[in-house]
Amino acid sequence: MAKASDIKNGNILRFNGELVQVEEFLHRTPGNLRAFYQARMRNVKTGKLVEYRFRVDEEVEICRVETSDYQYLYEDGEFLVVMDNTTYEQFNIPTALFGKSVKFLKEGMNVIIAFESDEPIMAQTPSHVELEVTYSEPAVKGDTSTNALKYATVETGVEIKVPMFINQGDKVKIDTRTGEYIERVK
């Protein structure tokens, strides 16, 4: 057990039986009251925001979280199978941990996964991926006067908006957090 004064932004705590990540941690000393720590924390599993005031001498449990790179192999029902790049050990990670960016994952891509005592608690895809366009409507002449966009399907089956000059077979760079087109890759 650690004291509240040992907490730092980004730490994972076991708070009321749940795992939470500290987003903001401030020391407050109001006029004639005792000093305290104001913490804003996000539940790792549900994403719910929690605010709490810790006394300076209050004991907290800071969890030991191990983060490492893994290679995405394939999808197996509600799980994604990933492999440790150093030990070649395979793990089943719940698809829900990846959020909306899971639709941009392609076999062989590297992902980051955080474990807390053999339980996966966070998963993160690369912030940008390069995918090939498998289908797009041909551009109509005269449609390029403004920065017009059209729909295109990439190799993972996701439909995104791309500029008119993107054709079938082109590789595009996509931001996995927003699902937006960034640039054409040569």
N, C-alpha and C positions, 0 to 999 in steps of 0.2 A: 504494500500500500504506500502511496505517495501523498504528499501534501498538495493542497490546491495550488500553492505557489509554484509547484513544479510543472504545471500544465502549460503547454505551448500550442499555438495555432497549428492545426493539422493533426494533432494527437488523436488517437482512438481511445475512448474511455468506455468502461462498462458502467452505465448509469441507469439505475432502476432496473437492472436485469437486461437491458438492451445495449447494443453497441452503437455509439454515437461518435461522430467526428467533430472536433472543435473547429468552428469556422472563425469565431471572433472571441478573444479573451482579453478583457480589460480590467485593470486594477482601479478601483474607485475609493476615494476617501472623502465622503460628504462631510461638510462642516463639523457638526458636533456628534456625528455617529461613528461607529466603528468602521474600519476599512473592510472591503469585501471585493471579491472578483465577480464580474459580470461576464457570463459565458453564453454565447449563442452556438448551439450544436445541432447537427443534422443527423437524424437516425439513418444508419447505414442501409438497413433493409427497406424501410418504408419511404425515406426521403423527407419525413416530417421534421419541421423545425422546432427545437426546444430551447427555451431561454431559462437560465437558472442563475441564482446568486450563491456562490460558494463563500463560506467563512474562510478566513485566512488560514486557520489551522485545521480545516476539514480534510478528512482523508478521502482519497479517490483511487480508483483502480485504473491505471494506465495499461492498456493492452499492448502486447508485443505483436506487431503485425509485420509479416514478411511479404515483400513485394518482389516479383520476379517476372522475367519475360518467358512467354510460352508460345508455342506454334499451334495455330488452329488447324485441326485435322479434318473433322467432319461434324455434321449435326446428327444427333441421335435422340429423336423425340423432343422432349422439353429441355434437353441438355446439349451442350456443345462439348465435344471431346477435344482437349488440348494436350500437348506434350511438352514436358520440361525439356529445354534445349540442352541441358548438361547431363541429366541422368536418364533421359528418354522415358521417364515414367509418365503415364497417361492419367488425366483427371477428367471427371465429368463436372462441368460448370453449368449451373442453371442459366438458361437463356435470358431470363429476366434481369440478371445482373448487368448485362451489356446495354440494356435500354434500347432506344430506337436505332442506335448506330449498328446493331447486329445485322441489319439487312444489307450492309455494305461489306460484310466479311466474305472473303474468298479463301478457299482452302490454301494453306501454306502461309497465310499472313501471321505476323507476330502480334500478340496481344499481351497486355500487362494485367496480372491477376494478383490480388492481395489475399493472403490467408491469415486467419487468426486461429491458432491451434487446430490445424487440419480442416478448418471450415472456410470455404471461399466466401469473402465478404464484399469484395469489390472487383469489378472487371472493367477494363478500358480498352477500346479499339484504338488503332492509330488515328490521329486527328485528321489526316489526309490519306486518301487512297487513290490509286490510279486504276481505272477500269476501262474496258473496251466497250464501245457502243455497239450493241447487237442489232438495234433497229431504230431508225429515225425517218420521219417523213422527209421527202426531198424539199429543198427550199424553193419557193416560188419567186420568180424574178420580179423585182420591184418591192419585195417585202423588207428590204434591208435599209429603208430610210431612217428608221429609229433602231434602237437596240432591241429588236423584237426577239422573242424566245419561242422555242418549239419544244415539244416533248420528245424525249429519247429514252430508250430502254437500254440499260447497261447489262453486262454479263451476269450479274447476280439476280437479275429479274426486276430491279427497281426502276421506276420511271422518274426521271428528273427533267428539269427545264434546262435547255442549252441554247446558245446562240444559233442563228440560222446557218452559219458556215460549217457546223459540225455535221459530219456524214457518218453513215454506217461504216464500222471498221476503225474509226478514229479512237485514240485513247484520250480520256479526259481525267483531270484531277478533281476530286470531290471532297468537300469538307464533311466529315462524318457526323459532326455535331449538329449541323443545320441541314444537311442534304443538298447543299447548293453547289453548282458548278463553279470551279475556280479558273481553270485554264485547260487548253488543249496541250497534250504532251506529245512531243515529237519522237 
